Amino acid sequence: MRKGVVLSSLLCILVTLTACGPTRYTDYQARDEDAALLSRDVSVHLATGFYRPPPTCAVVMPVAGSGTERLRRAIEESLHRHLVTKVNRVVGPVDRRRQERKLLVDLKHADDRALFVRQIRCSVLVEAKIWQSNEDFALVWSRKKLDLEIIMVRDEALLWKARHTADRADGGLPLSPISAPFAVAKASRLHGDSDAMISLVDDAVRRIVASLPDTR
């Protein structure tokens, strides 16, 4: 048990040190799952069709993958905020849901998506997918992690995609009876912070969208 706590604490230190480094943008096909956990890498792919023509409007689609409703809403809202810095017109989640109800469409189906984009005159769809979202707690160490991918498509053809794993950890090595309570307190504080994951969402989305060319 003690060995596991020490290993967890060492990992905490390693994650903290790598989190202080700059964000790197790398080729998507060269993505290394293990390396992505220990660095602030964003894997990016920009298709040749992106500029034929460049996107002038984009719709924030429902989030794919598993996650709480609060997490999914936070991702959609953050994606909307950051996309407006890259694309002239962005149909955010509130407007999208209003149009879905008005048109009686289910955007999981290709025919409904085609009707939707025709009616709102916005052919580019942007969808975030949660690959992994979890929280680890080992008494003296705590970590929250979000592995997120965002893709942009037009007429079902991929224009751009990027993926990033963001995490936040706190705690420390219980090297003495004095340091142990501080490590527990810091780990517990992060573990109990219900807003930490929402803040992590904005970190992940911001870093990912930064790789998208500005077409305004």
trRosetta pair geometry for C-beta under 8 A, 3 or more apart (Angstrom, degrees):
i j d omega theta_ij theta_ji phi_ij phi_ji
1 4 5.8 -55 -155 33 30 111
1 5 6.7 31 149 -19 64 104
2 5 5.6 -53 -152 33 36 113
2 6 6.5 35 152 -19 67 104
3 6 5.8 -55 -150 36 32 111
3 7 6.4 32 153 -18 66 106
4 7 5.7 -54 -146 37 32 111
4 8 6.3 34 154 -20 65 106
4 138 7.0 -134 136 -156 96 132
5 8 5.7 -55 -150 36 30 113
5 9 6.4 30 152 -20 64 107
5 138 6.0 177 -116 151 64 112
5 139 6.4 -35 -121 58 115 117
5 140 5.8 68 -171 29 106 118
5 141 7.5 158 -160 7 65 109
5 174 7.0 -11 142 17 127 121
6 9 5.7 -56 -150 36 31 112
6 10 6.5 34 152 -20 65 103
6 173 6.8 41 -136 -133 69 92
7 10 5.7 -51 -149 34 33 112
7 11 6.5 34 152 -18 64 104
8 11 5.7 -54 -152 36 32 112
8 12 6.5 41 147 -26 64 102
8 136 7.8 -152 -145 143 117 124
8 138 4.1 -48 169 73 172 160
8 140 7.2 128 93 70 115 87
8 141 4.4 -175 139 51 105 146
8 171 7.8 -17 129 99 100 152
9 12 5.3 -45 -152 27 36 119
9 13 6.8 37 151 -18 64 99
9 138 8.0 -125 -48 93 68 125
9 140 5.7 -15 -80 107 112 117
9 141 5.2 -153 -85 -56 56 128
9 171 6.3 -116 -115 121 78 112
9 172 6.0 40 -153 158 109 24
9 173 4.3 125 147 -85 142 61
9 174 7.1 -137 -75 -2 158 70
9 183 7.2 -11 -117 -160 121 141
10 13 5.8 -51 -154 33 35 110
10 14 6.5 33 150 -17 66 106
10 173 7.2 51 -63 -80 60 109
11 14 5.6 -55 -148 39 35 112
11 15 6.1 36 155 -19 68 106
11 141 7.3 89 67 177 92 156
11 169 7.9 -128 119 -147 81 165
12 15 5.9 -57 -147 37 27 109
12 16 6.3 28 154 -20 63 108
12 141 4.4 -133 -54 -136 137 118
12 143 7.0 -148 -103 -61 81 107
12 169 4.8 -159 -138 150 77 132
12 170 7.3 -8 -161 122 122 4
12 171 5.0 -85 -138 65 166 101
12 172 6.7 -127 102 -84 140 33
13 16 5.7 -56 -148 36 30 113
13 17 6.4 28 156 -18 65 106
13 172 7.4 72 -68 -128 93 63
13 173 7.2 -6 -43 -32 127 102
14 17 5.9 -56 -148 35 30 109
14 18 6.4 20 159 -11 65 108
14 38 6.7 -37 148 -136 111 103
15 18 6.1 -61 -145 42 29 104
15 19 6.1 34 156 -27 65 110
15 38 7.2 -105 -97 -122 61 60
15 143 6.8 22 93 -114 173 129
15 167 6.3 -63 -166 98 129 125
15 169 4.6 69 92 16 137 143
16 19 5.7 -55 -147 31 27 115
16 20 7.1 32 154 -27 59 101
16 169 6.0 -107 -59 74 83 105
17 20 6.1 -55 -163 21 33 112
17 21 7.9 37 145 -27 60 97
18 21 5.8 -42 -166 12 47 116
18 38 5.2 -167 -79 173 173 62
18 39 5.3 -103 -175 -93 122 48
18 40 7.1 169 148 -23 85 77
19 40 6.6 96 -130 -57 46 110
19 167 7.4 -110 -87 76 122 77
19 168 7.6 97 -129 -107 158 51
19 169 7.8 -177 -23 28 146 93
21 39 6.8 -42 69 -146 136 81
21 40 6.1 -173 81 18 87 111
22 40 7.0 -142 119 69 28 126
23 40 4.5 -84 -104 129 63 117
23 41 7.6 151 -165 -97 64 19
23 42 6.2 26 176 -10 108 110
23 207 5.3 -152 -137 -140 154 116
23 210 7.6 78 102 68 150 148
24 39 6.6 -10 26 149 121 122
24 40 6.6 124 14 88 73 71
24 41 5.0 -28 71 -108 98 69
24 42 7.1 180 88 24 47 70
25 41 7.8 144 -96 -161 20 61
25 42 5.1 -24 -107 69 69 100
25 44 5.4 3 -171 0 99 132
25 210 8.0 -127 -75 101 128 101
25 211 5.4 155 -131 -103 130 113
26 30 5.9 -100 158 79 110 111
26 31 7.0 139 99 -88 116 59
26 41 5.5 -13 10 -163 122 110
26 42 7.2 153 24 75 71 46
26 43 5.6 -36 77 -105 89 62
26 44 7.1 142 70 20 36 81
27 30 4.4 66 75 15 100 109
27 31 7.7 -124 101 -41 57 66
27 43 7.1 -5 108 -153 26 79
27 44 7.1 -70 -118 64 27 67
27 45 7.3 61 -166 -84 62 72
28 31 5.7 -14 -170 -34 44 112
28 43 4.4 100 -114 157 56 97
28 44 5.7 -119 -51 82 92 17
28 45 3.7 -53 12 -41 142 99
28 161 6.5 63 -108 88 158 96
28 162 7.2 -122 -85 -109 112 47
28 163 7.0 94 -131 19 97 102
29 45 7.1 83 -29 -87 80 117
30 43 7.5 -165 67 -131 65 106
31 36 6.6 13 -170 -54 91 129
31 41 7.8 154 -131 128 75 130
31 43 4.0 3 -88 -107 111 156
31 163 6.8 19 -117 67 152 123
32 35 3.7 48 92 20 121 114
32 36 6.3 172 85 -23 61 83
32 41 8.0 34 50 75 85 167
33 36 5.8 -54 -149 28 27 115
33 37 7.2 29 154 -23 59 101
34 37 6.0 -54 -164 24 36 112
34 38 7.2 2 153 4 65 110
35 38 6.2 -79 -155 49 38 95
35 39 5.9 -16 166 22 78 117
35 41 6.4 36 124 -1 98 152
36 39 6.9 -81 -127 56 24 80
36 41 5.2 -101 -113 61 68 116
36 43 7.2 -46 -95 -28 126 113
36 147 7.9 74 130 -124 131 104
36 163 8.0 -17 -138 118 151 99
36 164 7.6 -164 -161 -147 112 41
36 165 4.9 98 147 19 105 123
37 165 6.1 -35 -91 102 51 153
37 167 7.8 27 -155 -5 66 142
40 164 7.8 17 -170 -159 62 112
40 166 7.8 37 -129 -107 85 70
40 207 7.2 -116 177 -139 102 155
41 164 7.1 -168 98 -124 50 77
41 165 8.0 22 61 35 80 87
42 162 5.6 12 172 -179 102 114
42 163 7.3 164 -159 77 59 37
42 164 4.4 -24 -108 -81 78 113
42 207 5.4 -163 -69 146 134 102
42 208 5.9 -177 -144 -98 125 54
42 210 7.6 126 38 62 174 101
42 211 5.7 -160 126 -40 135 136
43 162 6.4 165 85 -154 51 59
43 163 4.9 -10 57 55 104 89
43 164 7.3 180 19 -70 69 58
44 160 7.7 -20 -166 -167 86 91
44 161 7.6 169 -150 91 45 49
44 162 4.5 -6 -103 -105 73 99
44 211 4.4 -136 -101 174 139 148
45 158 7.8 8 108 148 119 129
45 160 6.9 169 91 -151 62 47
45 161 5.2 6 53 55 101 86
45 162 7.3 -171 23 -73 60 57
46 50 5.5 -40 -176 -22 88 153
46 159 7.8 -13 -154 154 59 60
46 160 5.3 -2 -113 -109 63 90
46 213 7.2 73 -130 -19 139 110
47 50 5.4 137 68 -39 72 87
47 157 7.5 -166 128 152 167 93
47 158 5.4 138 -44 108 144 82
47 159 5.3 -118 42 -145 117 28
47 160 6.5 -122 10 -62 84 48
48 52 7.6 19 133 -2 69 125
49 52 5.0 -80 -152 48 60 112
49 154 7.7 -142 131 53 119 116
49 157 6.1 -21 83 136 159 131
49 159 6.1 -99 92 -109 91 73
50 54 6.9 24 144 -114 72 64
50 55 7.5 -53 -168 -15 73 95
50 159 4.6 109 -102 -172 73 90
50 160 5.8 61 -103 -50 125 98
50 213 7.0 106 146 29 137 130
51 54 5.1 -7 -129 -68 59 82
53 56 7.6 -1 113 -22 114 103
54 213 7.5 -94 -138 102 117 124
54 215 4.1 -176 158 -136 123 128
55 58 5.7 38 169 -61 135 100
55 87 5.5 -41 117 -120 109 118
55 124 4.5 38 -131 -64 117 168
55 152 7.0 -72 -52 174 156 136
55 154 7.1 -158 -91 -63 98 130
55 159 6.9 92 -45 153 118 167
55 215 5.4 127 64 56 70 162
56 87 6.9 138 -170 -167 19 87
56 88 5.0 -10 -169 33 72 125
56 89 6.6 34 142 24 71 97
56 215 6.7 -116 -84 129 50 120
57 87 6.7 126 -114 163 14 119
57 88 6.7 -50 -71 71 60 92
57 89 4.2 -16 -110 74 86 108
57 90 7.4 180 -157 -78 56 33
57 91 7.2 44 177 -18 98 95
57 121 7.4 45 68 120 169 70
57 122 4.0 -111 132 -128 128 93
57 123 7.3 88 74 27 105 59
57 124 6.1 154 89 33 61 104
58 83 5.8 -116 80 -180 136 136
58 87 4.8 46 3 108 116 173
58 89 7.5 158 22 92 58 62
58 90 5.3 -14 66 -115 88 74
58 91 7.1 -148 101 26 42 77
58 122 6.9 -152 -60 178 5 114
58 124 4.5 -54 -103 99 70 112
58 125 7.3 144 -160 -106 72 12
58 126 5.0 34 176 -17 120 118
58 152 6.9 -49 -130 -134 126 111
59 90 7.8 155 -92 -164 24 57
59 91 4.4 -14 -112 62 72 118
59 96 5.9 113 -168 -99 100 119
59 116 7.8 82 -131 137 174 118
59 117 7.3 -122 -9 -99 143 84
59 120 7.2 87 -83 92 126 146
59 122 5.4 122 -47 117 99 127
59 124 6.9 162 12 90 75 57
59 125 5.2 -28 62 -112 103 63
59 126 6.7 174 77 23 46 77
60 76 5.5 114 152 -159 125 82
60 79 5.3 141 -131 102 118 116
60 80 5.0 -57 -42 -74 158 85
60 83 6.8 -165 -72 13 103 154
60 90 6.7 46 -31 176 99 100
60 91 6.6 -150 17 92 74 64
60 92 5.5 12 25 -138 132 39
60 93 5.4 -66 97 -55 123 71
60 96 6.2 -126 69 -25 75 145
60 126 5.8 -33 -104 73 49 103
61 96 7.4 -168 -104 -161 35 159
61 107 6.4 -163 -145 145 99 147
61 125 5.2 46 -48 -176 125 100
61 126 6.2 -177 6 77 91 43
61 127 4.0 -32 65 -88 129 85
61 128 7.9 178 70 14 83 61
62 72 7.5 11 -172 176 76 123
62 76 7.3 -29 -126 -86 38 130
62 93 8.0 96 -90 -128 55 101
62 107 6.5 148 8 72 109 130
62 127 7.4 2 67 -130 46 96
63 67 6.8 -43 122 50 135 132
63 72 4.2 -157 49 -147 136 90
63 75 5.0 76 -91 81 141 134
63 76 6.0 -113 -37 -54 103 91
63 127 7.4 149 -116 -169 34 74
63 128 5.0 -27 -119 78 87 96
63 129 7.1 157 -172 -96 69 31
63 130 6.4 44 166 -19 115 99
64 127 6.0 43 -10 165 110 117
64 128 7.2 -174 29 97 74 45
64 129 4.1 -23 73 -108 105 85
64 130 7.2 -165 93 21 53 67
65 129 4.7 110 -24 -173 118 70
65 130 3.5 -163 100 58 136 73
65 131 6.3 -87 -120 -63 149 27
66 130 6.3 -109 61 90 44 121
66 133 7.4 -144 96 33 78 107
67 71 4.2 -106 167 88 115 130
67 72 5.2 142 91 -55 114 86
67 75 7.7 53 105 -10 162 136
67 130 4.6 86 -38 19 127 172
67 133 5.2 58 -105 27 101 153
68 71 4.6 96 56 6 81 103
68 72 7.0 -151 92 -5 42 86
69 72 5.8 -56 -145 38 32 110
69 73 6.2 33 156 -19 66 107
70 73 6.0 -56 -147 37 28 109
70 74 6.3 30 154 -21 63 108
70 198 7.6 -67 150 -78 102 108
71 74 5.7 -56 -149 35 30 113
71 75 6.5 31 153 -20 65 104
71 130 7.3 53 132 -87 125 151
71 133 6.3 80 -174 -172 160 165
71 197 6.5 -49 -104 138 103 127
71 198 7.7 -136 -110 -85 59 68
71 201 7.0 179 -156 -77 72 134
72 75 5.8 -52 -150 33 32 112
72 76 6.6 31 153 -17 64 105
72 130 7.6 -90 -91 -23 79 132
73 76 5.8 -55 -150 37 33 111
73 77 6.2 28 156 -16 67 109
73 93 7.4 163 -142 130 66 167
74 77 5.9 -57 -145 40 29 109
74 78 6.1 26 158 -17 65 110
74 197 7.9 116 71 118 164 86
74 198 4.9 -124 -137 -130 152 86
74 201 4.7 98 128 69 115 171
74 202 7.9 -85 168 -46 102 79
75 78 5.9 -58 -143 40 27 108
75 79 6.1 29 157 -21 64 109
75 128 5.0 -143 159 93 124 156
75 130 7.3 -122 -59 -62 164 102
75 148 7.1 -172 -129 -131 125 135
75 201 5.5 -118 -81 -157 66 123
75 205 6.7 163 -147 -68 66 127
76 79 5.8 -57 -147 36 27 112
76 80 6.5 31 154 -21 63 104
76 92 7.7 107 157 -174 93 75
76 93 4.1 61 153 -63 131 141
76 128 7.3 -146 -77 28 55 126
77 80 5.7 -51 -152 32 32 114
77 81 6.6 33 152 -20 64 104
77 92 7.7 43 -119 -167 52 114
77 93 6.5 -69 -70 20 60 133
78 81 5.7 -52 -150 34 35 113
78 82 6.4 18 159 -8 67 110
78 201 5.4 176 -7 134 158 102
78 202 4.9 -147 -128 -98 133 67
78 205 4.2 135 129 41 119 162
78 206 7.6 -81 176 -42 112 75
79 82 6.2 -64 -145 44 28 101
79 83 5.9 31 160 -25 67 113
79 126 6.7 -178 169 123 128 122
79 128 5.7 -138 -66 -38 145 128
79 150 6.8 166 -120 -120 121 134
79 205 5.5 -121 -75 -148 62 132
79 209 7.2 159 -137 -65 62 129
80 83 6.0 -57 -140 34 24 111
80 84 6.9 29 162 -26 60 102
80 90 6.0 149 -149 137 70 131
80 92 3.9 51 -133 -122 140 99
80 93 6.2 -103 -47 -5 135 85
81 84 6.6 -61 -165 21 25 109
82 85 6.0 -52 -168 26 46 112
82 86 7.4 24 145 -5 68 111
82 205 5.5 175 9 139 149 103
82 206 5.7 -159 -101 -100 141 56
82 209 4.1 129 138 57 128 165
83 86 5.7 -74 -157 44 46 104
83 87 5.6 -18 169 27 88 111
83 90 4.7 128 108 -113 116 145
83 126 6.5 165 -103 59 144 169
83 209 6.4 -116 -73 -136 56 136
83 212 7.9 -11 -119 76 68 161
84 87 7.1 -73 -113 59 28 73
84 90 5.0 -106 -78 17 74 138
85 209 7.5 95 60 139 107 127
85 214 7.5 -62 139 -114 69 103
86 209 6.4 -140 -21 177 142 101
86 212 5.0 29 -153 104 160 118
86 213 7.3 114 -161 96 107 35
86 214 5.2 -117 -134 -110 64 59
86 215 6.6 45 162 22 71 76
86 216 6.9 -166 169 -31 20 98
87 90 5.6 108 81 -66 112 92
87 124 7.7 -142 -138 84 151 145
87 215 5.9 16 -106 59 62 104
87 216 6.7 168 -146 -69 9 79
88 215 7.2 -78 -19 105 86 85
88 216 5.3 137 -72 -124 69 70
89 122 6.9 -121 108 -107 118 119
91 95 5.0 -117 -163 93 79 124
91 96 5.4 107 140 -67 104 86
91 99 7.5 -19 -172 4 135 144
91 120 6.3 33 -88 160 157 146
91 122 5.6 154 -16 73 129 171
92 95 5.4 89 56 20 71 100
92 96 6.7 -128 105 -9 33 97
93 96 5.4 -56 -139 38 30 115
93 97 6.2 28 164 -18 66 104
94 97 6.2 -57 -150 35 26 106
94 98 6.6 27 151 -19 61 108
95 98 5.5 -55 -149 36 34 115
95 99 6.3 30 155 -16 68 106
96 99 5.9 -59 -150 39 30 107
96 100 6.3 36 151 -25 66 104
97 100 5.4 -47 -145 31 35 117
97 101 6.6 34 156 -17 65 101
98 101 6.1 -56 -154 36 30 107
98 102 6.3 28 150 -19 64 111
99 102 5.4 -54 -142 39 35 114
99 103 5.9 13 165 -2 70 113
99 116 6.8 101 132 -150 119 93
99 119 7.2 159 -170 102 115 120
99 120 5.7 6 -146 -71 158 128
100 103 6.5 -69 -140 49 22 94
100 104 7.9 87 164 -85 53 10
100 105 5.6 -107 -142 62 66 82
100 106 7.8 73 -161 -91 109 31
100 107 6.6 -69 -109 -29 118 106
100 116 7.3 -2 -94 -115 67 126
101 104 7.3 19 -173 -73 29 50
103 115 6.6 166 173 127 133 112
103 116 6.2 155 87 -100 160 71
103 119 5.8 159 -96 56 139 169
105 109 7.8 -133 -175 57 82 103
105 112 3.9 150 -165 -169 98 107
105 113 7.6 148 165 -61 131 33
105 115 5.9 -167 -100 80 137 117
105 116 5.2 -160 96 -65 165 103
106 109 5.3 59 87 9 96 106
106 112 5.1 108 57 42 55 175
107 112 6.0 -125 -88 109 33 113
107 113 5.4 79 -148 -84 69 85
107 116 6.3 0 -98 -19 92 164
108 112 7.6 31 52 55 49 132
109 112 4.3 75 73 13 99 109
109 113 6.8 -169 91 -11 49 85
110 113 5.6 -55 -147 35 32 113
110 114 6.4 34 155 -22 66 104
110 156 7.0 10 -134 -79 113 127
111 114 5.7 -52 -151 33 31 113
111 115 6.6 30 151 -16 64 104
112 115 5.6 -52 -148 37 35 111
112 116 6.1 42 151 -25 66 107
113 116 5.4 -54 -147 34 32 117
113 117 6.4 25 160 -15 67 104
113 125 7.0 -25 -162 -64 121 154
114 117 6.3 -55 -146 36 28 103
114 118 6.5 28 155 -18 61 109
115 118 5.9 -61 -152 36 30 111
115 119 6.2 24 157 -18 67 111
116 119 6.1 -64 -149 36 26 106
116 120 6.4 -6 167 7 65 111
117 120 6.5 -67 -136 51 28 91
117 121 7.7 87 168 -95 56 8
117 122 6.0 -112 -144 78 73 54
117 123 4.8 80 178 -109 130 51
117 125 7.3 -84 -80 -52 122 101
118 121 7.4 15 -177 -73 28 50
123 154 5.3 57 129 -148 100 92
123 155 6.5 -2 178 -43 117 78
124 152 6.2 2 -177 -174 105 98
124 153 7.3 164 -153 84 59 37
124 154 4.9 -33 -98 -84 71 97
124 159 7.1 -25 -136 8 108 154
125 152 7.2 164 84 -152 45 51
125 153 5.3 -16 60 62 94 87
125 154 7.5 161 16 -83 72 44
126 150 6.5 10 -178 -179 94 101
126 151 7.3 179 -148 89 52 43
126 152 5.0 -14 -100 -101 81 79
127 150 7.2 173 89 -150 39 58
127 151 5.6 -11 60 58 86 88
127 153 7.6 -4 10 11 106 106
128 148 6.1 -16 -168 -170 105 105
128 149 7.1 152 -158 84 55 46
128 150 4.9 -26 -99 -98 72 82
128 205 7.4 -37 -103 -103 142 101
129 148 7.2 150 77 -159 48 56
129 149 4.7 -14 58 64 99 98
129 150 7.6 179 16 -82 70 34
129 151 7.3 21 -5 0 111 104
130 133 5.3 -26 -172 -27 124 115
130 146 7.3 -68 -136 -159 93 87
130 147 7.4 97 -170 76 56 66
130 148 6.2 -29 -106 -104 54 73
131 147 4.1 -66 70 111 106 110
131 148 7.0 -159 14 -83 87 20
131 149 6.0 70 -34 -9 111 105
131 163 7.4 38 -14 -151 140 120
132 145 6.8 -11 117 116 105 107
132 146 7.4 175 92 -150 64 30
132 147 4.0 39 44 30 92 120
132 165 7.7 6 61 -120 111 105
133 145 7.2 -173 -139 94 36 63
133 146 5.2 14 -110 -113 83 73
133 147 7.3 -134 -59 30 53 69
133 197 7.5 69 -168 -155 110 126
134 144 7.7 -167 100 -147 41 50
134 145 5.6 -2 59 56 76 98
135 142 7.4 -3 -178 -173 89 91
135 143 7.2 178 -153 92 49 51
135 144 5.0 -12 -107 -104 84 75
135 145 7.6 179 -82 19 39 70
135 191 6.8 117 171 -136 120 73
135 197 7.4 -71 -71 -72 114 121
136 141 7.7 -11 117 117 102 92
136 142 6.7 172 92 -152 62 46
136 143 4.6 8 52 53 103 93
136 144 8.0 -163 24 -72 65 34
136 145 7.6 27 -2 -3 101 111
137 141 7.7 171 -151 93 37 54
137 142 4.8 5 -110 -112 73 90
137 187 6.8 125 -146 162 78 106
137 191 4.6 58 -103 -113 124 138
138 141 4.7 0 59 59 102 93
138 142 7.4 -171 26 -74 62 49
138 171 7.7 58 66 -151 85 174
138 187 7.5 -87 62 -165 58 149
139 184 6.0 -35 167 -114 73 91
139 187 6.6 66 126 94 25 153
140 171 4.9 117 147 -173 55 117
140 172 6.5 -85 167 63 102 48
140 173 7.5 71 143 -123 139 15
140 174 5.2 -100 -109 -41 158 106
140 180 6.8 -72 -102 -150 125 69
140 183 4.0 16 -156 133 96 121
140 184 5.6 -53 -97 -72 64 62
140 187 5.5 156 176 -17 19 150
141 169 6.8 -2 -172 -172 89 107
141 170 7.7 174 -147 91 50 38
141 171 3.6 -160 -100 75 48 160
141 172 7.5 166 -83 -1 81 20
141 183 7.4 -25 -57 175 61 105
141 187 5.3 -88 -72 -109 6 131
142 169 6.6 170 89 -149 49 62
142 170 5.7 -9 58 58 93 79
142 171 5.7 134 10 -41 67 118
142 186 7.9 -160 26 120 108 66
142 187 4.0 137 -12 -165 99 76
142 188 7.1 157 -34 -59 143 21
142 190 4.5 169 90 80 129 112
142 191 4.2 -117 -133 -56 149 93
143 167 5.8 8 -176 179 104 117
143 168 6.9 164 -151 84 60 43
143 169 4.1 -17 -98 -97 89 93
143 190 7.9 13 -81 127 23 139
144 167 6.5 172 88 -152 49 68
144 168 5.2 -2 54 55 94 92
144 169 7.8 -173 22 -74 56 52
144 190 7.0 -143 -13 163 105 104
144 196 5.5 140 14 119 158 116
144 197 5.3 -127 -179 -84 142 80
144 200 5.8 -141 113 -36 117 159
145 165 6.6 -1 -171 -176 100 97
145 166 7.4 167 -152 90 53 46
145 167 4.1 -13 -103 -102 78 106
145 168 8.0 -168 -73 23 48 56
145 200 7.9 -142 -127 -180 14 152
146 165 7.1 172 89 -151 45 53
146 166 5.2 -7 60 60 94 90
146 167 7.2 172 21 -79 60 58
146 197 7.0 120 -54 -156 121 84
146 200 5.2 141 4 132 127 118
146 201 6.4 -143 -156 -85 178 58
146 204 5.3 -94 97 -42 121 155
147 163 7.4 16 178 -179 80 100
147 164 7.8 -163 -146 101 50 36
147 165 4.5 -14 -103 -103 78 90
148 163 6.9 -176 97 -147 44 62
148 164 6.1 -12 62 62 85 75
148 165 7.7 152 17 -93 63 40
148 166 7.3 -8 15 12 110 100
148 201 7.8 103 -60 -135 154 64
148 204 4.7 92 31 155 136 139
148 205 7.1 -55 120 -69 157 65
148 208 6.7 -96 103 -42 109 149
149 161 6.5 10 -179 -177 101 102
149 162 7.1 178 -149 92 62 38
149 163 4.0 -19 -100 -99 86 95
150 161 6.8 180 92 -148 48 59
150 162 5.8 -5 56 58 89 82
150 163 7.7 175 18 -81 58 50
150 205 7.3 87 -51 -129 142 72
150 208 5.1 113 19 146 125 142
150 209 7.1 -13 72 -69 164 73
151 158 6.5 -62 -169 -131 112 96
151 160 7.2 169 -154 93 49 54
151 161 4.2 -9 -107 -103 79 100
152 158 7.5 96 78 -161 55 58
152 159 4.6 -58 104 65 100 107
152 160 4.4 19 40 52 115 91
152 161 7.1 -159 20 -70 66 56
152 212 7.4 94 -23 -123 145 122
153 156 6.0 -2 169 -139 130 17
153 157 6.1 152 -159 70 83 34
153 158 5.6 -45 -100 -95 85 43
153 159 6.2 170 -107 3 26 88
154 157 5.8 -30 69 59 67 89
154 159 5.6 54 1 -44 100 124
158 161 6.3 -34 -163 -28 118 111
160 211 8.0 172 -178 113 122 96
160 212 6.0 100 140 -117 160 86
160 213 8.0 -153 -86 14 149 87
162 208 4.6 158 102 -157 121 87
162 209 8.0 -173 58 -64 142 28
162 211 4.9 135 -97 65 154 140
162 212 7.4 -115 -5 -55 137 81
163 208 7.4 23 -94 -115 11 117
164 204 5.4 175 91 -152 113 81
164 207 5.4 150 -150 97 174 120
164 208 5.2 -139 6 -70 124 93
165 204 7.9 -31 -154 -118 12 115
166 200 5.3 165 115 -174 119 88
166 203 4.9 147 -155 100 151 112
166 204 3.9 -126 -1 -73 135 92
166 207 7.1 150 -74 25 118 138
167 200 7.2 16 -120 -143 23 131
168 190 6.8 -158 124 -155 103 127
168 196 6.0 -139 81 177 146 111
168 199 7.7 34 -38 91 159 108
168 200 5.6 -123 -8 -87 119 114
169 190 7.3 93 -162 143 26 170
170 186 4.6 -126 155 153 109 98
170 187 5.8 -174 100 -91 81 45
170 189 6.9 -55 103 68 150 96
170 190 4.1 149 34 -29 124 142
171 183 5.0 52 -173 -172 69 83
171 184 7.7 39 -134 -81 91 22
171 186 5.4 178 -87 91 35 103
171 187 3.6 37 -88 -71 105 103
171 190 7.6 -92 -38 27 82 131
172 179 6.8 -92 107 167 126 109
172 182 7.0 -9 44 104 132 94
172 183 4.0 -120 56 -107 83 103
172 186 6.7 52 -5 54 98 141
173 179 7.3 10 94 128 64 137
173 183 7.0 -138 59 -96 17 149
174 179 6.0 168 -143 98 44 93
174 180 3.7 43 -143 -102 107 86
174 183 5.4 -119 -74 39 75 151
174 184 7.9 39 -87 -39 116 87
175 179 5.1 22 47 52 81 149
175 180 8.0 -160 38 -55 38 73
176 179 4.8 85 49 12 81 99
176 180 7.0 -134 87 -19 40 87
177 180 5.9 -42 -143 17 30 120
178 181 7.4 -63 -175 27 31 98
178 182 7.7 17 143 -6 62 111
179 182 5.6 -63 -160 41 48 113
179 183 6.1 47 148 -24 78 106
180 183 5.7 -57 -149 35 33 111
180 184 6.4 31 156 -18 67 105
181 184 5.6 -53 -146 38 35 112
181 185 6.1 37 154 -23 67 105
182 185 5.6 -53 -146 35 31 112
182 186 6.4 27 157 -16 65 106
183 186 6.1 -56 -147 38 29 106
183 187 6.2 25 157 -15 64 110
184 187 5.9 -60 -146 41 28 109
184 188 6.0 26 158 -19 66 112
185 188 5.8 -58 -143 39 26 110
185 189 6.3 32 156 -26 63 106
186 189 5.7 -50 -147 30 30 114
186 190 6.8 24 157 -12 62 103
187 190 6.2 -60 -155 38 31 105
187 191 6.2 29 152 -19 66 113
188 191 5.5 -57 -143 40 32 113
188 192 6.0 16 163 -8 67 113
189 192 6.3 -68 -145 45 23 99
189 193 6.4 34 154 -40 62 106
190 193 5.6 -49 -146 15 32 118
190 196 6.0 83 -160 -96 71 167
193 196 4.0 80 101 -29 115 110
194 197 7.6 -49 -178 24 40 99
194 198 7.9 31 136 -5 62 111
195 198 5.1 -57 -159 41 58 116
195 199 6.1 61 144 -23 80 101
196 199 5.7 -55 -152 37 33 112
196 200 6.3 37 149 -23 65 106
197 200 5.2 -50 -147 34 36 117
197 201 6.6 50 149 -29 63 95
198 201 5.5 -39 -155 20 35 118
198 202 7.2 32 150 -14 60 98
199 202 6.0 -53 -158 33 37 108
199 203 6.7 41 145 -20 66 103
200 203 5.5 -50 -152 33 38 116
200 204 6.4 35 153 -18 68 105
201 204 5.9 -60 -151 37 29 108
201 205 6.1 20 158 -13 67 111
202 205 5.9 -54 -137 42 31 107
202 206 5.9 35 161 -23 65 110
203 206 6.1 -61 -147 36 22 111
203 207 6.5 16 160 -13 61 110
204 207 6.2 -63 -151 38 26 106
204 208 6.3 21 157 -16 64 111
205 208 5.8 -60 -146 39 30 109
205 209 6.0 20 163 -13 69 112
206 209 6.3 -59 -139 41 24 103
206 210 6.4 37 156 -34 60 104
207 210 5.7 -47 -153 19 29 120
207 211 7.8 29 152 -19 56 97
208 211 6.3 -60 -175 23 39 108
208 212 7.9 39 137 -25 65 100
209 212 5.3 -39 -163 13 55 120
